[in-house]
């Protein structure tokens, strides 16, 4: 099916008022956004319009029954000044996996890619050029049928907007291994980027913050034994020279940064394993002096060092960030690929083009 994206540009850009040196994450928004509507079993009226408020009905289904999903991705500037996306097709596919789990319609991958490219091209001036900065893109879909009833909607809206961002975390993280609340269980919706997953995490995260911790380390829902992920990203450990990350099992988000770093490990001959790892395994490795590094990975944070993990009445302190060699190597390699400093052997970098239709 062929789509044509209509473009209505803003009459007055807000770009001149942006201070690229001071950008709180997720609070500054660029000039335009993409919209499309699902009606009568089809996606219709794809368009780019000036960024602005939405009209909504009090009975809008997403507000009552939670059919809402999203993605997080970034656009970058290479060292040569070109605007590029990183693995956008993987974000399109993950969005559709989330949609399937939440009984929502798939969004055409070709239209997703063209919408992102066109939006970024129009707001290209909003892409920061400083290291560790990017234009963060937020595609999201929600049910907007106007009735009350516990069943899937027949109307949906897809929106993509963007915001220039700097670093997500400014310091190494102290983690609290949660053993009362759960993020997700096998068979649940943990592998979907569904809004409700994040809402359910807000209370336990606040409680962890009140204890002095930066984030939660989620454990499995059955035994509170096996490590899943950090509240905002996947997690990696370096134990005796081997990179270990929990295997996805339906309850862990299949992170695109996670997948990329696993591949980079293989490319540069760093031993890597995707397997179950228990909280006791971590403490045992720490006691034997084998736990060398721990870090979170995700689109927003990229690579975020972990300084400590507390579980019940015991705490392990990870070696200082300055001693991390593998995390820094993985981060520099990934950022090098994104910036064009390192070769892109896997076709991850997609240039922003002037195309308006597919």
C-alpha positions, 0 to 999 in steps of 0.5 A: 500500500502506498502512503503520502505524508502531508506536511504543514510546517510551523509559521514560527520556529522555536529553535532560536530560543533553545539553549543546547547547553541546558536541556533537561531530558524530555522537557524541550520539544521540537517544532513538529510532530507526525500523526496518523489515525486508524479507522475502518481497519486502516491507517489514514491521513498520515501528516506532519503538523506543528507540535501542539496539544491534542483534543481528547474525549473523557471516554477515550479508551486509553485513559480507562483501559490502558491500550497505549504503547511507545518507543524511544529512539534517537537521531544523531549528527555524524562527524561529517554533519550528516543526520542519521538514525540508529536501527530505526527498523528495529524500533518499528518492529518492536512497536508492532510486537508491543501492539500485537501483545496489547491487541492493537493494530500494527503500524506499517513499517515502511510508513513508520520509517518514512515518517521518522525520516521526514520528521527528522529532516524537517526538524534537523536543526534541533539535533544537538551536535555535542557528544552524548547528545541527540534528538530523542524521538518518541513514537507512541500509539493509543486507543482513542475510541470514545466509549466505555467498554472493556474490549479493544478499541476500533480507533487508534492514533499514532504520533511521533514527536521529538526533543533534543536531549543530553545525558540521562544519568549524570552519575553512577547508579546505586540500585535496590534489588526489589523483592516485594513488588514485581515489574513483570511475570512470564506470560505478562506484558513485560516484553511490550513497551506498554505505558502501564508497565512504567506506571506500575513501577512508579511507586516502588521506584519512589520507595527506593528513592526514599531509601537513597537509591537511584533505581530499582533492580527488578527480580523475577516474579516467581522466586524473587531470585533472578535478575531481570532489568533496571527500572529504565534499561537492561543490565549487563555485568562483567564477571571474570572477563565475560559479559553477562546479561539476563536472557529475554524470557517474555518478562524482560524488554528486548532492548535494541541497545542491548542487542547492539552491544551483544553484537559488538561484544562478538565483533571485538571478541569479548566473551558474552553470555545471555543467560539467567543470573541470580542475585546470589550469583552476583554476590558470590562473584563479588565476594570472590573478586570476580564482579568487575563491572555492572552497567545499564544500557538503553536508548536514553542512557546508552551506557550507565555505570552501576556503583552498588547493588543492595539486596535486603540487608547486604550491599555489594560495591562495584569497582570504581567506574574508572576501572571499567574497561569493557563498558567504556569500550562498548560505549565508545564503539557504539558512539563511534558507529553512530557518529561515523568514526567507526565502520558500520558493518551491520547496516545500523546507520540509516541516513535521513533522506528527503523522501516524503512517501513510500 
